[in-house]
Amino acid sequence: MRRYYIPVVFVFIIGFFFRIYNISTKPDLYVDELIYVSLAENWLKYQTLKLHGFNENFFYHPFLGMLMIASWFKFFGVGFTQARVLSVLLATFTMGILYLIGARKSTTAGLLTLVIFATDPLIVYVNRLVLLENISNFFAILGIYLMVLMFNLKERKRYSGILLIGVSFGLAITTKLTYLFVILLLLGFVYPFRRLTIKELLVSVSFALLVLGIWVSYGLGLSLNPDQIIIQTLSQFLRTQGALKISTGFTVNTLFESIFEKLYVYSLTFIILTVGVIYTIWNSYQIFFKNRREIIYEIQLVWALSVIIIFGGVVRLLHEQYMYTIYSPFILGTGFLLDDAISYFVSKYKSMERFAKPAVHTILILIIVLNYNSWSDRYIYSEDDAMFSTLEYINNNIPKNAVIYTEQDIISRISHKSVDLWTEHDPDMLATQDISYMVASDYWIHFIQENPLLKKFVDDNFKLVRVFKGYTIKQTIYIYIRKT
């Protein structure tokens, strides 16, 4: 067996550096960060999960992620940088767990899986943000690793593993409900693979639901009715599962624009994803038609199928945080495929054995170099802090008594009077408001351009004064002033 102690440590250092460097200002502030940091801050100060300007508690997602961030704030202070550091640390632990899963096949597979995960531009981007996926994915992948270990335990020790898996998966779900895919993952090992009994499945799922029940109990403690706690959250979850969800201001044209933009920005990511999908198909053939009966291959297949079922749909590919969840089993598959390719040549040509390690090192360096170019463009040389610049401009240049027509993620961070772009689209209603400025991202500019009456209202009453460009088109923010 080939050992790679020094390369593993080196890749861990590179992965951590890719995530932590320049984290206070890059990438641009993401809308979900504003929500989660505000909720965590409000919990720390007032023991409430209410957003600024809203009377109801925030129950679109379970509360565990926000409470973890609030606990972090208690020790290290409140701020976006502090919250992002928590994401980086969880991502680093996730790197380690994924390496250990891959290494159950071989150390080569573990190392190749690790280097892809550690340096991939999409994963690095998500790990640098304050997103619930960074917390949920850590708990989910920890639970998957515990499954790999548990299936090798003797029967009398299995129930301790079953219990820990249930708790870990419960924590993942209690951070974000989309991680219900882990229940499908457990079902896959009852049938068709029969590595879990029905009794073991029920024990594991019961502990997962017990952890989730703490969230429901907390909501009831706030004197909220079950509709606010369960039905509202489940309906939000189900609404996001559509195969082609075209929401307000999101047309087929902008859908394809977004797809091509993502393909351009994350070209290597989609290549790795494609390779991982091909391997998953090959793996399923080997398992079902060639009777391959090894736990690690079954884990890769069931994991991949579970995330496809829960996260299936074109629009999911447009959101980096969902891609992050979908991507992990296919990274594992790509690591397995590269390892199999090297092992095949070594077994077929015995003289190639001495080239095996250099080949792995070459692949490793190639992946790091290719991803470094994308990383350095985005986090060293780019001027992608559009949201930071926008907030600074608003606070320094717009009078405090001015009314701003803008988006909720900006409204929640400024003290000015505001009219919400999300809810006010009627030009006649807007004409009665004393609006002095409009601040909108490219997403809402698209929406305005495709709404003739709203476009006329904006064209007649506002002129563009500043543009803060982000790393991608969707992050660009426009500032308009009322014509005099």
Number of C-alpha atoms within 10 A of each C-alpha: 6 9 12 16 10 8 16 19 12 12 23 19 13 16 24 18 14 25 27 19 13 14 19 17 17 23 23 22 21 14 16 14 18 19 22 25 24 23 26 29 26 18 19 20 11 10 13 16 22 20 21 13 9 8 9 12 16 19 18 18 22 25 24 21 25 26 20 16 26 26 17 18 20 14 9 11 14 19 13 20 19 19 26 23 20 21 25 25 17 19 27 19 14 23 23 17 21 24 24 20 27 25 20 16 17 18 21 27 25 25 28 29 30 29 26 25 27 27 27 24 24 22 24 22 20 24 27 27 28 29 24 24 25 27 25 27 24 24 24 25 24 23 25 24 21 19 23 19 15 19 16 11 14 9 9 7 11 17 16 12 19 24 17 19 27 27 23 25 33 31 28 33 27 26 27 23 19 23 25 18 22 26 18 18 19 26 21 21 20 17 12 10 14 11 15 18 13 14 10 17 17 15 17 26 23 16 21 25 19 16 20 23 14 15 20 20 14 13 20 14 10 10 9 15 13 13 10 18 22 18 14 14 19 17 11 15 16 11 10 16 17 15 12 14 17 13 7 9 16 15 15 12 8 15 17 13 13 19 15 14 16 19 16 12 15 18 15 18 23 16 13 19 21 15 18 24 20 15 22 25 12 14 21 18 13 14 16 11 9 10 10 14 12 10 18 17 21 19 20 24 24 23 23 23 19 23 24 15 12 17 23 17 16 15 19 19 18 18 14 17 21 17 19 20 21 23 25 24 26 24 28 28 30 26 29 27 21 19 22 15 10 19 16 11 15 16 11 10 10 9 10 14 15 10 13 17 15 11 13 20 17 12 15 19 15 12 17 20 13 14 21 17 11 16 22 12 12 19 22 12 9 15 18 23 20 24 24 15 16 21 15 13 14 19 13 10 9 16 11 14 11 14 18 28 25 21 20 18 17 20 21 17 13 14 12 17 13 24 20 15 18 12 9 12 15 11 15 11 9 15 11 8 14 14 19 20 23 22 23 20 22 17 16 21 17 17 18 20 15 14 13 11 15 18 17 14 16 17 13 11 17 19 16 15 11 14 17 19 22 22 19 15 14 16 19 21 22 19 22 20 18 17 12 7
